[in-house]
Amino acid sequence: MTSLLVRGKVHTFDPNRPIATNVLLRDGVVREIDSTAESADEILELKSNEIVQPGWRDDHLHLLSTLATHCSIDVSDTTSLTELLDLLRSSSAGANGWMRAWGYEPSLLKEKRHPTKSELDQVTRGIPTVLHDRSGHVAVINSAAADLLEIHNHPDGILVERQDLLGRVPKLELIDLKQIAHDLFRGWKRMGLVAVTDATHTNDRASLDVLAEIVEECNGPRITAMLGVEQLDGMKFGDMYKNIQIGHAKIMPDLSGKEDLGKLVRHAHANGFPAAVHVMDIDTLDETLHALEGSSPPPRTLDRVEHCSLAMPEQLDRLAQLDASVCTQPSFLTRRLDKYLADLSPVERSWLWPLSSLVERSIKVTLSSDSPVVPVDPDEWIHVATKRPLQSQETISDSEARSMTVVSPLAPGIPAGSLIRATSSGYKTLDDRN
């Protein structure tokens, strides 16, 4: 057995013992906090400007989409359709012969709309093209792409939540994704990020195979991956699939209104999965609450509401009674501030991205990025949660925001790889002794 005694200031994020003076690690696992052990195979003395703490978790992102955006033309800074189209005109196809672009926000464009198939045709020179908006839920294709994908019933080329059709687009080469992942994961490590939750609603066994290979070869963080609610057969919540932990059943409410949300929640629970429902507006939150209220409690852990970007006080009261949790994204408040100021009334702004209201109701909250919509940066969303540009009554304390971001409180049994050293210049792993 090998052991390491870390001595110095330890932040546990355990309210019963928030500060400790040492932590004993043995065989890669935390064994004791405030250990009385007088010796270990190795002793790490922390510097005066260092603390040891659990690392950060991004509890809602989309890893493969994040990697894909790095293989795409970035149009996120464009402010008009003219500017966007000019950028595409000067761009070229990728190695597979397709042009991929990503990142525009229609509400922030001068024209306040999506481009159309005919507009893409004018600048893409017959190159099959797929253009994704910043949310990832809308894509626009040109005529060349429509012909190759045999999509002839969308004359404007605008596809909303049509992953079934977009799945026909040639996949990016895995070797390219891995190269990006190497660089991305190194950056995340410098941020103190040790774990992520992939919340992609189309995740299936094939997606997990790709995620597992990328994480294994590229030294990635611990990954919990949700599964699409229709992809649960043969899977068990909490199990390990290769090096990926199986998470919640992800539900994307049907925009057509044809799919019964309550039926999907009951299906998840019947298969042993808690549900995680995508909620970005008041009406969907109401539908979600009704579905959860009409279902038996989930097995093993809490159902989740993803985002909860708008919520009336009475809806939060119902959510508290359900004992469901919320995973939310404070960074949207700064990254989409202009959109909120333009689109929402003063009353609606008071319901926007609640935080203190959730805490006051004892609703469990975790924070995240929703990458690639917003870049991964735990320090950013902790800062925004404590220094809100809108509705300051929803501000929470720095300690609350950090507690919502750590992978877990420090306790015996958690992996040593979950711990980081925080310094005045950034974050380091325990094995980085520089």
C-alpha positions as CSV (number, residue, x, y, z in Angstrom):
1,M,0.0,0.0,0.0
2,T,1.1,3.5,-0.7
3,S,0.1,6.6,1.3
4,L,0.3,10.3,1.0
5,L,-0.3,12.8,3.8
6,V,-1.2,16.2,2.6
7,R,-0.6,18.8,5.4
8,G,-1.8,22.4,5.4
9,K,-5.1,24.1,4.8
10,V,-7.9,21.8,3.5
11,H,-11.3,23.0,2.4
12,T,-13.7,20.1,2.7
13,F,-17.0,21.8,1.7
14,D,-18.5,19.7,4.5
15,P,-20.7,22.1,6.6
16,N,-19.9,20.0,9.7
17,R,-16.2,20.4,9.2
18,P,-15.4,23.0,6.6
19,I,-11.7,23.3,7.4
20,A,-9.2,20.5,8.1
21,T,-5.4,20.5,8.6
22,N,-4.5,17.4,6.7
23,V,-5.9,14.6,4.6
24,L,-4.5,11.0,4.3
25,L,-4.6,9.3,0.9
26,R,-4.0,5.6,0.5
27,D,-3.9,3.7,-2.8
28,G,-5.5,6.6,-4.6
29,V,-8.4,7.1,-2.2
30,V,-9.1,9.5,0.6
31,R,-8.9,7.5,3.8
32,E,-8.8,10.0,6.7
33,I,-9.4,13.7,7.2
34,D,-7.5,15.3,10.1
35,S,-5.6,12.1,10.3
36,T,-3.5,11.3,13.4
37,A,-1.1,9.2,11.3
38,E,2.4,10.2,12.2
39,S,4.0,8.8,9.1
40,A,3.2,8.1,5.4
41,D,5.1,6.9,2.4
42,E,5.2,10.6,1.4
43,I,4.2,13.9,2.9
44,L,3.2,16.9,0.9
45,E,3.5,20.2,2.8
46,L,1.3,22.8,1.3
47,K,2.7,26.3,0.7
48,S,1.2,29.3,2.6
49,N,-0.8,30.3,-0.5
50,E,-2.2,26.9,-1.3
51,I,-5.2,25.0,-0.2
52,V,-6.4,21.5,-1.0
53,Q,-10.1,21.0,-1.9
54,P,-12.3,18.8,-4.0
55,G,-12.1,19.8,-7.7
56,W,-14.8,21.4,-9.8
57,R,-17.5,19.6,-11.7
58,D,-19.3,20.9,-14.8
59,D,-22.7,19.2,-14.2
60,H,-24.2,19.9,-17.7
61,L,-22.3,20.0,-20.9
62,H,-22.3,18.3,-24.3
63,L,-18.8,17.0,-24.9
64,L,-19.0,15.7,-28.5
65,S,-20.7,18.9,-29.6
66,T,-18.1,21.0,-27.8
67,L,-15.3,19.1,-29.6
68,A,-17.2,19.5,-32.9
69,T,-17.5,23.3,-32.6
70,H,-13.7,23.4,-32.5
71,C,-13.8,21.7,-36.0
72,S,-16.3,24.2,-37.2
73,I,-16.2,27.8,-38.6
74,D,-16.8,30.1,-35.6
75,V,-19.5,32.7,-36.5
76,S,-20.3,33.5,-32.9
77,D,-19.1,37.1,-33.1
78,T,-21.2,38.1,-36.1
79,T,-23.8,40.8,-35.6
80,S,-25.7,40.7,-38.9
81,L,-26.6,38.2,-41.5
82,T,-24.5,40.1,-44.0
83,E,-21.5,39.6,-41.8
84,L,-22.3,35.9,-41.2
85,L,-22.8,35.2,-44.9
86,D,-19.6,37.0,-45.8
87,L,-17.7,34.9,-43.3
88,L,-19.1,31.7,-44.9
89,R,-18.3,33.1,-48.4
90,S,-14.6,33.3,-47.5
91,S,-14.5,29.8,-45.8
92,S,-13.8,26.4,-47.3
93,A,-14.9,22.8,-46.8
94,G,-13.4,20.5,-44.3
95,A,-11.6,17.3,-45.1
96,N,-14.8,15.4,-45.7
97,G,-16.1,17.9,-48.2
98,W,-18.6,19.5,-45.9
99,M,-18.7,23.0,-44.5
100,R,-19.7,23.2,-40.8
101,A,-20.3,26.5,-39.0
102,W,-21.6,27.2,-35.5
103,G,-22.3,29.9,-32.9
104,Y,-24.7,32.6,-34.2
105,E,-27.4,33.9,-32.0
106,P,-30.4,35.0,-34.1
107,S,-31.8,37.5,-31.5
108,L,-28.4,39.3,-31.5
109,L,-28.2,39.6,-35.3
110,K,-29.4,42.9,-36.8
111,E,-32.1,41.0,-38.7
112,K,-33.3,39.1,-35.6
113,R,-33.8,35.9,-37.5
114,H,-32.1,32.7,-38.8
115,P,-30.6,32.7,-42.3
116,T,-32.3,30.7,-44.9
117,K,-31.4,27.9,-47.3
118,S,-31.4,30.3,-50.3
119,E,-29.1,32.8,-48.5
120,L,-26.6,30.0,-47.7
121,D,-26.8,28.9,-51.4
122,Q,-25.6,32.3,-52.5
123,V,-22.3,32.1,-50.6
124,T,-21.4,28.4,-50.2
125,R,-20.6,27.7,-53.8
126,G,-22.3,24.3,-53.9
127,I,-20.4,23.0,-50.8
128,P,-22.8,21.0,-48.6
129,T,-23.2,23.2,-45.5
130,V,-24.7,22.9,-42.0
131,L,-24.9,26.0,-39.9
132,H,-25.8,25.6,-36.2
133,D,-27.1,28.4,-33.9
134,R,-25.5,28.9,-30.5
135,S,-28.1,26.9,-28.7
136,G,-27.4,23.8,-30.8
137,H,-31.1,23.2,-31.2
138,V,-31.5,24.8,-34.6
139,A,-29.5,24.1,-37.8
140,V,-29.7,25.6,-41.3
141,I,-28.7,23.6,-44.3
142,N,-28.1,24.7,-47.9
143,S,-29.5,23.0,-51.0
144,A,-26.4,20.9,-51.6
145,A,-26.7,19.5,-48.0
146,A,-30.5,19.0,-48.4
147,D,-30.0,17.0,-51.6
148,L,-27.3,14.7,-50.1
149,L,-29.4,14.2,-46.9
150,E,-32.6,13.8,-48.9
151,I,-34.4,16.5,-46.9
152,H,-36.9,18.0,-49.2
153,N,-39.7,19.1,-46.9
154,H,-38.0,22.1,-45.3
155,P,-37.9,24.7,-48.0
156,D,-36.2,27.3,-45.8
157,G,-33.6,24.9,-44.7
158,I,-34.2,25.6,-41.0
159,L,-34.3,22.4,-38.9
160,V,-35.5,22.7,-35.3
161,E,-34.6,19.7,-33.0
162,R,-34.1,17.4,-36.0
163,Q,-31.1,15.4,-34.9
164,D,-32.8,12.5,-36.6
165,L,-32.1,14.2,-39.9
166,L,-28.8,15.8,-39.0
167,G,-27.5,12.4,-37.9
168,R,-27.1,11.7,-41.7
169,V,-24.3,14.4,-41.9
170,P,-20.9,12.7,-42.2
171,K,-19.3,12.3,-38.8
172,L,-16.1,14.1,-38.0
173,E,-13.0,12.0,-37.9
174,L,-12.4,10.5,-34.4
175,I,-8.7,11.3,-34.8
176,D,-9.5,15.0,-35.2
177,L,-11.8,15.0,-32.1
178,K,-9.1,13.3,-30.1
179,Q,-6.5,16.0,-31.0
180,I,-8.9,18.7,-29.9
181,A,-9.7,16.8,-26.7
182,H,-6.1,16.6,-25.7
183,D,-5.8,20.4,-25.7
184,L,-9.2,21.0,-24.2
185,F,-8.7,18.6,-21.3
186,R,-5.3,20.2,-20.5
187,G,-7.1,23.5,-20.2
188,W,-9.8,22.1,-18.1
189,K,-7.3,20.6,-15.7
190,R,-5.7,24.1,-15.3
191,M,-9.2,25.3,-14.3
192,G,-9.4,22.7,-11.6
193,L,-12.1,20.7,-13.4
194,V,-12.0,17.0,-12.5
195,A,-15.5,15.8,-13.5
196,V,-18.3,16.6,-16.0
197,T,-21.8,15.4,-16.8
198,D,-22.7,15.0,-20.4
199,A,-26.4,15.9,-20.7
200,T,-26.9,15.1,-24.4
201,H,-30.4,13.8,-25.0
202,T,-29.4,11.7,-28.0
203,N,-26.8,9.7,-26.1
204,D,-26.9,6.0,-26.8
205,R,-24.5,3.1,-26.5
206,A,-22.6,4.2,-29.6
207,S,-22.1,7.7,-28.1
208,L,-20.8,6.2,-24.9
209,D,-18.3,4.1,-26.9
210,V,-16.9,7.3,-28.5
211,L,-16.8,9.2,-25.2
212,A,-15.0,6.3,-23.5
213,E,-12.4,6.1,-26.2
214,I,-11.7,9.9,-26.2
215,V,-11.5,10.1,-22.4
216,E,-9.2,7.1,-22.1
217,E,-6.8,8.2,-24.8
218,C,-6.8,11.9,-24.0
219,N,-6.6,11.8,-20.2
220,G,-10.0,13.3,-19.7
221,P,-12.0,14.1,-16.6
222,R,-14.4,11.7,-14.9
223,I,-17.5,11.6,-17.1
224,T,-21.1,10.8,-16.1
225,A,-23.2,10.5,-19.2
226,M,-27.0,10.8,-19.4
227,L,-28.8,8.6,-21.8
228,G,-31.7,9.5,-24.1
229,V,-34.9,8.4,-22.5
230,E,-35.5,6.0,-25.4
231,Q,-32.0,4.5,-25.1
232,L,-32.3,2.8,-21.7
233,D,-32.6,-0.9,-22.7
234,G,-29.8,-3.0,-21.2
235,M,-28.4,-0.1,-19.1
236,K,-28.6,0.6,-15.4
237,F,-28.4,4.0,-13.7
238,G,-25.1,4.4,-11.8
239,D,-23.3,1.5,-13.5
240,M,-20.0,1.9,-15.3
241,Y,-20.0,1.5,-19.0
242,K,-16.3,1.1,-19.8
243,N,-14.9,4.3,-18.1
244,I,-18.2,6.2,-18.3
245,Q,-20.7,6.3,-15.4
246,I,-24.4,6.1,-16.5
247,G,-26.4,9.1,-15.4
248,H,-30.0,10.2,-15.6
249,A,-32.5,9.6,-18.4
250,K,-32.4,12.8,-20.4
251,I,-35.8,14.1,-21.7
252,M,-36.1,16.8,-24.3
253,P,-39.8,17.9,-24.3
254,D,-41.4,17.3,-27.7
255,L,-41.8,20.7,-29.4
256,S,-44.7,19.3,-31.4
257,G,-46.6,18.5,-28.2
258,K,-47.4,15.0,-29.5
259,E,-45.2,13.2,-26.9
260,D,-46.6,12.8,-23.4
261,L,-44.0,14.2,-21.0
262,G,-45.5,12.3,-18.1
263,K,-45.3,9.1,-20.1
264,L,-41.5,9.6,-20.7
265,V,-40.9,10.3,-17.0
266,R,-42.8,7.2,-16.0
267,H,-40.8,5.2,-18.6
268,A,-37.5,6.4,-17.1
269,H,-38.6,5.6,-13.5
270,A,-39.9,2.1,-14.6
271,N,-36.4,1.4,-16.0
272,G,-34.7,2.4,-12.8
273,F,-33.6,5.9,-14.0
274,P,-34.3,9.3,-12.5
275,A,-35.3,11.8,-15.1
276,A,-33.5,15.0,-16.2
277,V,-35.9,17.3,-18.1
278,H,-34.7,20.2,-20.4
279,V,-36.6,23.3,-19.2
280,M,-36.0,26.8,-20.6
281,D,-39.4,28.5,-20.2
282,I,-42.3,28.8,-17.8
283,D,-44.7,26.7,-19.9
284,T,-42.3,23.8,-20.1
285,L,-41.5,24.0,-16.4
286,D,-45.2,23.8,-15.7
287,E,-45.6,20.8,-17.9
288,T,-42.5,19.2,-16.3
289,L,-43.8,19.8,-12.8
290,H,-47.2,18.2,-13.7
291,A,-45.3,15.2,-15.1
292,L,-43.2,14.7,-12.0
293,E,-46.1,15.2,-9.7
294,G,-48.0,12.5,-11.6
295,S,-45.2,9.9,-11.3
296,S,-43.9,7.8,-8.4
297,P,-40.6,9.0,-6.8
298,P,-37.5,8.2,-8.8
299,P,-35.2,5.3,-7.7
300,R,-32.0,6.0,-5.9
301,T,-31.6,9.7,-6.5
302,L,-33.4,12.9,-7.4
303,D,-35.0,13.8,-10.7
304,R,-33.4,16.9,-12.2
305,V,-34.6,20.0,-13.9
306,E,-32.0,21.2,-16.5
307,H,-31.5,24.9,-16.8
308,C,-34.7,26.3,-15.1
309,S,-34.0,29.6,-16.7
310,L,-37.4,31.1,-16.0
311,A,-39.5,30.1,-13.0
312,M,-42.3,31.8,-11.1
313,P,-42.2,31.7,-7.3
314,E,-45.2,29.4,-7.1
315,Q,-43.5,27.0,-9.5
316,L,-40.4,26.8,-7.3
317,D,-42.7,26.0,-4.4
318,R,-44.0,23.0,-6.3
319,L,-40.5,22.0,-7.3
320,A,-39.5,22.1,-3.6
321,Q,-42.4,19.8,-2.7
322,L,-41.2,17.3,-5.3
323,D,-37.7,17.1,-3.9
324,A,-36.2,17.5,-7.3
325,S,-32.9,19.1,-8.0
326,V,-31.8,21.8,-10.5
327,C,-28.8,22.2,-12.7
328,T,-28.4,25.8,-13.9
329,Q,-26.0,28.1,-15.8
330,P,-25.4,31.5,-14.3
331,S,-23.0,32.5,-17.1
332,F,-26.0,32.9,-19.4
333,L,-26.8,36.1,-17.5
334,T,-23.8,37.9,-18.8
335,R,-23.3,36.0,-22.1
336,R,-27.0,36.7,-23.1
337,L,-27.7,39.9,-21.2
338,D,-28.6,41.9,-24.3
339,K,-31.0,39.2,-25.4
340,Y,-32.8,39.2,-22.0
341,L,-33.0,43.0,-21.9
342,A,-34.5,43.0,-25.4
343,D,-36.9,40.1,-25.0
344,L,-38.1,40.0,-21.4
345,S,-40.4,42.3,-19.5
346,P,-39.3,43.6,-16.0
347,V,-41.5,41.0,-14.4
348,E,-40.0,38.2,-16.4
349,R,-36.5,39.4,-15.6
350,S,-37.4,38.9,-11.9
351,W,-38.0,35.2,-12.6
352,L,-34.8,34.8,-14.6
353,W,-32.2,32.2,-13.6
354,P,-33.2,31.9,-9.9
355,L,-30.5,31.0,-7.4
356,S,-31.3,32.4,-4.0
357,S,-34.9,31.5,-4.4
358,L,-33.8,27.9,-4.9
359,V,-31.5,28.0,-1.9
360,E,-34.3,29.5,0.3
361,R,-36.5,26.5,-0.6
362,S,-33.8,24.0,0.2
363,I,-33.7,22.8,-3.4
364,K,-30.4,21.1,-4.3
365,V,-28.6,23.1,-7.0
366,T,-25.6,22.4,-9.2
367,L,-23.9,24.8,-11.6
368,S,-22.6,24.2,-15.1
369,S,-21.7,25.7,-18.5
370,D,-24.0,24.0,-21.0
371,S,-20.9,24.0,-23.3
372,P,-20.6,24.6,-26.2
373,V,-23.3,27.2,-25.7
374,V,-21.1,28.8,-23.0
375,P,-17.5,28.0,-22.6
376,V,-16.4,25.8,-19.6
377,D,-15.1,28.1,-16.8
378,P,-16.1,27.4,-13.2
379,D,-14.5,30.6,-12.0
380,E,-16.8,32.5,-14.3
381,W,-20.1,31.0,-13.2
382,I,-19.1,31.2,-9.6
383,H,-18.4,34.9,-10.1
384,V,-21.7,35.6,-12.0
385,A,-23.7,33.7,-9.3
386,T,-22.3,36.2,-6.7
387,K,-22.3,39.3,-8.9
388,R,-25.4,39.2,-11.0
389,P,-26.0,41.8,-13.7
390,L,-29.8,41.4,-13.3
391,Q,-32.0,40.8,-10.3
392,S,-29.5,41.1,-7.5
393,Q,-32.0,39.6,-5.0
394,E,-31.1,36.2,-6.6
395,T,-27.4,36.6,-5.7
396,I,-25.9,33.9,-3.6
397,S,-22.8,33.8,-1.5
398,D,-19.4,32.8,-2.8
399,S,-19.3,29.8,-0.5
400,E,-22.8,28.7,-1.7
401,A,-21.7,29.0,-5.4
402,R,-18.5,27.0,-4.7
403,S,-20.4,24.3,-2.9
404,M,-22.7,24.0,-5.9
405,T,-19.6,23.5,-8.2
406,V,-17.4,21.0,-6.3
407,V,-17.5,17.5,-7.5
408,S,-18.5,16.4,-3.9
409,P,-17.6,17.3,-0.3
410,L,-14.3,15.9,0.8
411,A,-15.0,12.6,2.6
412,P,-13.3,9.2,3.0
413,G,-13.7,7.1,-0.1
414,I,-13.5,9.7,-2.8
415,P,-10.8,9.3,-5.4
416,A,-7.5,11.2,-4.8
417,G,-7.9,12.4,-8.4
418,S,-10.9,14.4,-7.3
419,L,-8.6,16.7,-5.2
420,I,-6.9,19.8,-6.5
421,R,-4.5,22.4,-5.1
422,A,-5.8,26.0,-5.4
423,T,-3.1,28.7,-5.5
424,S,-3.1,32.4,-6.1
425,S,-2.0,31.6,-9.7
426,G,-4.5,28.9,-10.5
427,Y,-5.2,25.2,-9.9
428,K,-2.9,22.2,-9.8
429,T,-3.3,18.5,-9.3
430,L,-1.8,16.8,-6.3
431,D,0.9,15.1,-8.4
432,D,2.0,18.5,-9.9
433,R,4.7,19.4,-7.4
434,N,6.0,22.5,-9.3
